[in-house]
């Protein structure tokens, strides 16, 4: 049984006031997540497919740029409590429609429309679900329309949560969804993920956000124990508390439900790396790459694992592959800072020092005050022989509280700074904070 491939584009907003973009994007995003239950379907990541939103695309170009054979697209119109959807499955090779259908009814029918689209797509492409899973947006969802709207609004911001302001906005939207329906598992899980991100990147000096992350994730699991997303969110939250055995159990439960679940594979690998279980981290990253080969994060993080394992040839090959994939992602989204700074670190490994510094500066130009950008750029500068620039970036990153004493002391990318007085002063400051 060979895999087929698809990209789900954001639905065009057909509403009279053109003010329903969050709703249109969110419904498409929910369908992407539901298609993740497929055993023989490759799905272009949202970050890539949503670059083709805004109108009817050149399907052949989409196919070539994203490496997919089919595109799901259409128009979603919302007027008050009414909704209409035109959905089409188009073959990218020749632009012919494989399937098309129109829907109209009350907004409460949105779930029925989405599930019918999923059913027709999977039937048209002979796609099978992973054992025990099904293609539906209903698992872990809500019957409360207002709660669903708030969830979709948060979902539209969710992928930008590595920015503090956007992370705060996403938390607000998901929190409103949960206030309207306390058993809305998908909203609870994403709320947990945002709190985990906020703790990790912007407020690691207090326990406020990681406590809220754990509470929301536990509530998500209780509300929908058969939702892999909920168990993955719990695994992430438990990792923040360094409760690694419990986190591993949560990730494993998600992968029993769906062995191809990318978010579980990716975040489980990161947890294993943090725990120094390097062989397991490598295995999980390799599985994640097999599921989503166009994700630049996986090879660019995997090359660090290979380095730590002493697998230098594999690390070099993976670094080259990761840089190429990052370049492809940046062709679609030139301001994706994470692709830039992760690739910059890989360039250092390959001896591309001038290029690495140029890419580091390019990442900083996107948001000069972002702590995660500054920390990663500091690593590139340190390895490229620019200690003062590296220390300037670390000072900016420190203000958010995201840098811990143990993290800074043991980061091999910063070893060139050990003899620098400013670095030693920073270590002492962080050591005093944790007493």
C-alpha positions as CSV (number, residue, x, y, z in Angstrom):
1,X,0.0,0.0,0.0
2,X,1.8,3.1,-1.2
3,X,1.4,6.6,0.3
4,X,-0.4,9.4,-1.5
5,X,0.3,13.0,-0.7
6,X,-1.9,16.0,-0.1
7,X,-1.8,19.7,0.9
8,X,-4.7,21.3,2.7
9,X,-4.9,25.0,1.8
10,X,-6.7,27.6,4.0
11,X,-10.2,28.1,2.8
12,X,-10.9,31.3,1.0
13,X,-13.0,33.6,3.1
14,X,-16.3,34.1,1.1
15,X,-18.0,36.1,3.8
16,X,-19.4,39.5,2.8
17,X,-17.2,41.5,5.3
18,X,-14.1,39.2,4.7
19,X,-13.7,39.0,8.4
20,X,-13.8,35.3,9.0
21,X,-10.1,34.4,8.2
22,X,-9.6,32.8,11.6
23,X,-12.6,30.6,11.2
24,X,-11.7,29.6,7.6
25,X,-8.0,28.8,8.5
26,X,-9.1,27.0,11.7
27,X,-11.5,24.6,9.9
28,X,-8.8,23.8,7.4
29,X,-6.3,23.3,10.2
30,X,-8.7,20.9,12.0
31,X,-8.9,18.9,8.9
32,X,-5.1,18.7,8.6
33,X,-5.0,17.3,12.2
34,X,-7.7,14.8,11.5
35,X,-5.9,13.5,8.3
36,X,-2.9,12.8,10.6
37,X,-4.7,9.6,11.5
38,X,-3.9,8.1,8.1
39,X,-1.7,5.1,7.7
40,X,-0.8,5.8,4.1
41,X,-1.1,9.6,3.5
42,X,1.6,12.2,3.4
43,X,0.4,15.6,4.5
44,X,2.2,18.8,3.7
45,X,2.8,20.7,7.0
46,X,0.5,23.7,7.7
47,X,3.5,26.1,7.6
48,X,4.1,25.2,3.9
49,X,0.5,24.7,2.6
50,X,-0.8,27.9,4.2
51,X,1.7,29.9,2.2
52,X,-0.5,29.3,-0.8
53,X,-3.6,30.9,0.8
54,X,-5.5,33.9,-0.5
55,X,-6.9,32.7,-3.8
56,X,-7.1,29.8,-6.3
57,X,-3.4,28.7,-6.7
58,X,-1.5,27.3,-9.6
59,X,-2.0,23.7,-8.7
60,X,1.0,22.4,-10.7
61,X,3.2,24.9,-8.8
62,X,1.8,23.8,-5.5
63,X,2.5,20.2,-6.4
64,X,6.1,20.9,-7.3
65,X,6.8,23.2,-4.4
66,X,5.2,21.0,-1.8
67,X,5.8,17.6,-3.4
68,X,2.1,16.6,-3.3
69,X,-0.2,14.9,-5.7
70,X,-3.4,16.5,-4.5
71,X,-4.7,19.7,-3.0
72,X,-7.8,20.2,-0.8
73,X,-9.1,23.8,-1.2
74,X,-12.3,25.8,-1.5
75,X,-14.3,28.7,-0.1
76,X,-16.0,29.0,3.3
77,X,-18.7,31.6,3.8
78,X,-20.1,32.6,7.1
79,X,-23.1,35.0,7.6
80,X,-24.4,35.1,11.1
81,X,-25.4,31.6,12.2
82,X,-25.3,30.2,8.6
83,X,-22.3,28.6,6.9
84,X,-21.6,27.5,3.3
85,X,-18.7,25.4,2.2
86,X,-17.4,24.6,-1.3
87,X,-14.7,21.9,-1.1
88,X,-12.6,20.5,-3.9
89,X,-9.9,17.8,-4.1
90,X,-7.7,18.7,-7.1
91,X,-5.0,16.7,-8.8
92,X,-1.8,18.9,-9.0
93,X,-0.5,17.2,-12.2
94,X,-3.2,18.5,-14.4
95,X,-5.5,20.7,-12.3
96,X,-8.5,18.3,-12.7
97,X,-11.0,17.9,-9.8
98,X,-10.9,14.4,-8.2
99,X,-13.9,15.3,-6.1
100,X,-16.0,18.4,-5.3
101,X,-19.1,19.1,-3.1
102,X,-21.1,22.1,-1.8
103,X,-22.6,22.3,1.7
104,X,-24.9,24.8,3.4
105,X,-26.6,25.0,6.7
106,X,-26.5,26.2,10.3
107,X,-23.0,26.9,11.7
108,X,-23.6,23.9,14.1
109,X,-23.3,21.7,11.0
110,X,-19.7,22.7,10.4
111,X,-18.5,19.5,12.1
112,X,-20.7,17.4,9.9
113,X,-19.5,19.2,6.8
114,X,-15.8,18.7,7.8
115,X,-16.3,15.0,8.5
116,X,-18.1,14.5,5.2
117,X,-15.2,16.2,3.4
118,X,-12.7,13.9,5.2
119,X,-14.7,10.8,4.4
120,X,-14.9,11.7,0.7
121,X,-11.2,12.6,0.4
122,X,-10.0,9.4,2.0
123,X,-12.4,7.3,-0.1
124,X,-11.3,9.0,-3.3
125,X,-7.7,8.4,-2.5
126,X,-8.1,5.0,-1.0
127,X,-6.5,6.2,2.3
128,X,-6.7,3.9,5.3
129,X,-6.7,5.1,8.9
130,X,-4.2,3.8,11.5
131,X,-5.8,0.9,13.4
132,X,-8.3,2.2,16.0
133,X,-8.4,5.8,14.6
134,X,-10.9,7.5,12.4
135,X,-11.0,10.6,10.2
136,X,-13.1,13.1,12.2
137,X,-12.7,16.6,13.7
138,X,-15.1,15.6,16.5
139,X,-12.8,13.7,18.9
140,X,-11.9,16.1,21.8
141,X,-14.0,18.9,20.3
142,X,-17.1,20.8,21.5
143,X,-20.8,21.3,20.6
144,X,-20.5,25.0,21.8
145,X,-20.2,27.2,18.7
146,X,-18.8,30.1,20.6
147,X,-16.2,27.9,22.2
148,X,-15.2,26.5,18.8
149,X,-14.8,30.0,17.4
150,X,-12.5,31.0,20.2
151,X,-10.5,27.7,19.7
152,X,-10.2,28.4,16.0
153,X,-9.0,31.9,16.7
154,X,-6.3,30.6,19.1
155,X,-5.4,27.9,16.5
156,X,-4.6,30.7,14.0
157,X,-2.2,32.2,16.4
158,X,-0.8,29.0,17.9
159,X,1.9,28.4,15.3
160,X,3.3,31.9,16.1
161,X,3.5,31.2,19.8
162,X,7.3,31.5,19.9
163,X,6.8,35.2,20.0
164,X,5.8,36.4,23.5
165,X,2.9,38.7,22.4
166,X,1.4,36.0,20.1
167,X,1.8,33.3,22.8
168,X,-0.2,35.6,25.2
169,X,-2.9,36.1,22.6
170,X,-3.2,32.4,21.9
171,X,-3.5,31.7,25.7
172,X,-6.3,34.2,25.9
173,X,-8.2,32.7,23.0
174,X,-7.9,29.1,24.3
175,X,-8.7,30.2,27.8
176,X,-12.0,31.8,26.6
177,X,-12.8,28.5,24.7
178,X,-12.3,26.5,27.9
179,X,-14.3,29.0,29.9
180,X,-17.2,28.3,27.6
181,X,-16.7,24.5,27.6
182,X,-14.6,23.1,30.4
183,X,-14.4,19.7,28.7
184,X,-13.2,21.0,25.3
185,X,-10.1,18.7,25.2
186,X,-8.5,20.1,22.1
187,X,-8.6,23.6,23.5
188,X,-7.3,22.4,26.8
189,X,-4.4,20.6,25.1
190,X,-3.4,23.7,23.1
191,X,-3.8,25.9,26.1
192,X,-1.4,23.6,27.9
193,X,1.1,23.7,25.0
194,X,1.0,27.5,25.0
195,X,1.6,27.7,28.8
196,X,4.5,25.2,28.3
197,X,6.0,27.4,25.6
198,X,5.6,30.5,27.7
199,X,7.3,28.9,30.7
200,X,10.1,27.6,28.6
201,X,10.8,30.8,26.6
202,X,9.5,33.7,28.5
203,X,9.0,33.1,32.2
204,X,11.2,30.2,33.5
205,X,11.9,32.1,36.8
206,X,8.4,31.3,38.2
207,X,6.3,28.1,38.1
208,X,3.1,30.0,37.1
209,X,2.9,28.8,33.5
210,X,4.2,25.3,33.9
211,X,1.7,24.7,36.7
212,X,-1.1,26.0,34.4
213,X,0.3,23.8,31.6
214,X,0.1,20.7,33.7
215,X,-3.4,21.4,34.9
216,X,-4.8,22.1,31.4
217,X,-3.1,18.9,30.0
218,X,-4.4,16.7,32.8
219,X,-7.9,18.1,32.2
220,X,-7.5,17.4,28.4
221,X,-6.6,13.8,29.1
222,X,-9.5,13.4,31.5
223,X,-12.0,14.9,29.0
224,X,-10.7,12.9,26.0
225,X,-8.6,9.9,26.9
226,X,-8.6,8.7,23.3
227,X,-7.1,11.9,21.9
228,X,-3.3,11.6,21.1
229,X,-2.9,15.3,21.2
230,X,-4.0,15.4,24.9
231,X,-1.4,12.8,25.9
232,X,1.3,14.6,23.9
233,X,0.5,17.9,25.7
234,X,0.7,16.1,29.0
235,X,4.1,14.6,28.1
236,X,5.3,18.1,27.2
237,X,4.0,19.6,30.5
238,X,5.5,16.8,32.6
239,X,8.8,17.3,30.9
240,X,8.8,20.9,32.1
241,X,8.6,19.5,35.7
242,X,11.4,17.0,34.9
243,X,9.0,14.2,35.7
244,X,10.5,12.2,32.8
245,X,9.2,8.7,33.6
246,X,5.6,10.0,33.6
247,X,6.2,12.1,30.5
248,X,7.6,9.1,28.7
249,X,4.4,7.1,29.6
250,X,2.2,9.9,28.2
251,X,4.1,10.1,24.9
252,X,4.0,6.3,24.6
253,X,0.2,6.3,25.1
254,X,-0.1,8.8,22.3
255,X,2.0,6.7,20.0
256,X,0.1,3.5,20.8
257,X,-3.0,5.3,19.5
258,X,-1.1,6.6,16.4
259,X,2.5,5.5,15.8
260,X,2.8,8.1,13.1
261,X,1.7,11.1,15.3
262,X,4.4,13.7,14.4
263,X,3.9,15.9,17.5
264,X,4.3,13.0,19.9
265,X,7.4,11.7,18.1
266,X,9.0,15.2,17.9
267,X,8.4,16.2,21.5
268,X,9.2,12.8,22.9
269,X,12.6,13.0,21.1
270,X,13.2,16.4,22.6
271,X,12.4,15.1,26.1
272,X,14.7,12.2,25.6
273,X,17.5,14.5,24.5
274,X,16.9,16.7,27.6
275,X,17.2,13.5,29.7
276,X,20.4,12.5,27.9
277,X,18.7,9.4,26.5
278,X,20.5,10.0,23.2
279,X,19.9,6.7,21.4
280,X,16.1,7.0,22.0
281,X,16.1,10.6,21.0
282,X,17.8,9.7,17.7
283,X,15.4,6.8,17.0
284,X,12.4,9.1,17.6
285,X,13.7,12.0,15.5
286,X,14.3,9.4,12.7
287,X,10.7,8.2,12.9
288,X,9.5,11.8,12.9
289,X,11.5,12.6,9.8
290,X,10.0,9.6,8.1
291,X,6.5,10.9,8.8
292,X,7.3,14.5,7.8
293,X,10.4,14.7,5.7
294,X,10.0,18.4,4.8
295,X,10.2,19.6,8.4
296,X,13.5,21.4,8.8
297,X,13.5,21.2,12.7
298,X,13.9,17.4,12.8
299,X,17.2,17.0,10.9
300,X,18.6,20.2,12.4
301,X,18.0,18.9,15.9
302,X,18.9,15.3,15.0
303,X,22.3,16.4,13.8
304,X,23.0,17.6,17.4
305,X,22.0,14.2,18.8
306,X,24.3,12.5,16.3
307,X,27.2,14.8,17.4
308,X,26.6,13.8,21.0
309,X,26.6,10.1,20.0
310,X,29.9,10.5,18.2
311,X,28.2,9.7,14.8
312,X,30.1,12.4,13.0
313,X,29.4,11.3,9.4
314,X,25.6,11.1,10.1
315,X,25.8,14.5,11.8
316,X,27.4,16.1,8.7
317,X,24.9,14.5,6.3
318,X,22.0,15.5,8.5
319,X,23.3,19.1,8.8
320,X,23.5,19.4,5.0
321,X,20.0,17.9,4.6
322,X,18.6,20.2,7.3
323,X,20.0,23.3,5.7
324,X,18.5,22.4,2.3
325,X,15.1,21.8,3.9
326,X,15.3,25.1,5.8
327,X,16.1,26.9,2.5
328,X,13.1,25.4,0.9
329,X,10.9,26.4,3.9
330,X,12.3,30.0,3.7
331,X,11.4,30.2,0.0
332,X,7.8,29.9,1.2
333,X,8.1,31.9,4.5
334,X,11.1,34.2,4.4
335,X,10.6,35.5,7.9
336,X,10.5,32.1,9.6
337,X,13.2,32.9,12.1
338,X,13.5,29.4,13.6
339,X,14.5,28.0,10.2
340,X,17.2,30.7,9.9
341,X,18.8,30.3,13.3
342,X,18.7,26.5,13.4
343,X,20.3,26.4,9.9
344,X,22.9,28.9,11.1
345,X,24.0,26.4,13.8
346,X,24.3,23.6,11.3
347,X,26.4,25.8,9.0
348,X,28.9,26.2,11.8
349,X,29.3,22.5,12.0
350,X,30.1,22.4,8.2
351,X,32.7,25.2,8.5
352,X,30.5,27.7,6.8
353,X,31.3,30.5,9.3
354,X,30.7,33.5,7.1
355,X,27.3,32.2,6.0
356,X,26.4,31.2,9.6
357,X,27.0,34.8,10.9
358,X,25.0,36.2,8.0
359,X,22.1,34.0,8.8
360,X,22.4,34.8,12.5
361,X,22.2,38.5,11.7
362,X,19.2,37.7,9.4
363,X,17.4,36.0,12.2
364,X,18.0,38.9,14.6
365,X,16.7,41.4,12.1
366,X,13.3,39.7,12.2
367,X,13.0,40.4,16.0
368,X,16.0,41.8,17.8
369,X,14.6,41.3,21.2
370,X,13.1,37.8,20.9
371,X,14.8,35.7,23.6
372,X,14.8,32.4,21.8
373,X,16.3,34.0,18.7
374,X,18.9,35.7,20.8
375,X,19.9,32.5,22.6
376,X,20.3,30.4,19.4
377,X,22.1,33.2,17.6
378,X,24.5,33.5,20.6
379,X,25.4,29.8,20.1
380,X,26.2,30.6,16.4
381,X,28.2,33.6,17.3
382,X,30.2,31.8,20.0
383,X,31.2,29.0,17.6
384,X,32.0,31.5,14.9
385,X,34.6,33.3,17.1
386,X,32.4,36.3,17.9
387,X,32.3,36.2,21.7
388,X,31.2,39.8,22.3
389,X,28.3,39.5,19.9
390,X,27.4,36.2,21.5
391,X,27.4,37.7,25.0
392,X,25.3,40.6,23.9
393,X,22.6,38.1,22.7
394,X,22.8,36.1,25.9
395,X,22.2,39.3,27.9
396,X,19.0,39.9,26.0
397,X,17.9,36.3,26.3
398,X,18.5,36.3,30.1
399,X,16.0,39.0,30.7
400,X,13.1,36.6,29.9
401,X,14.3,34.1,32.5
402,X,14.6,31.4,29.9
403,X,18.3,30.6,30.6
404,X,19.0,28.4,33.6
405,X,22.4,28.0,35.3
406,X,22.6,24.3,34.4
407,X,21.5,24.9,30.8
408,X,24.1,27.7,30.3
409,X,26.9,25.9,32.0
410,X,26.5,22.6,30.1
411,X,25.6,23.9,26.6
412,X,28.5,22.7,24.4
413,X,27.7,25.3,21.7
414,X,28.9,28.0,24.2
415,X,32.1,26.3,25.3
416,X,34.2,29.0,23.6
417,X,32.8,31.6,26.0
418,X,34.0,29.8,29.2
419,X,37.1,32.0,29.6
420,X,35.2,35.3,29.0
421,X,34.7,37.4,32.2
422,X,31.2,38.4,31.1
423,X,30.2,34.8,30.7
424,X,31.5,33.9,34.1
425,X,29.6,36.8,35.6
426,X,26.4,35.6,34.0
427,X,27.0,32.1,35.3
428,X,27.4,33.5,38.9
429,X,24.3,35.6,38.6
430,X,22.2,32.6,37.4
431,X,23.7,30.4,40.1
432,X,22.7,32.9,42.8
433,X,19.2,33.1,41.4
434,X,18.6,29.3,41.9
435,X,19.7,29.2,45.5
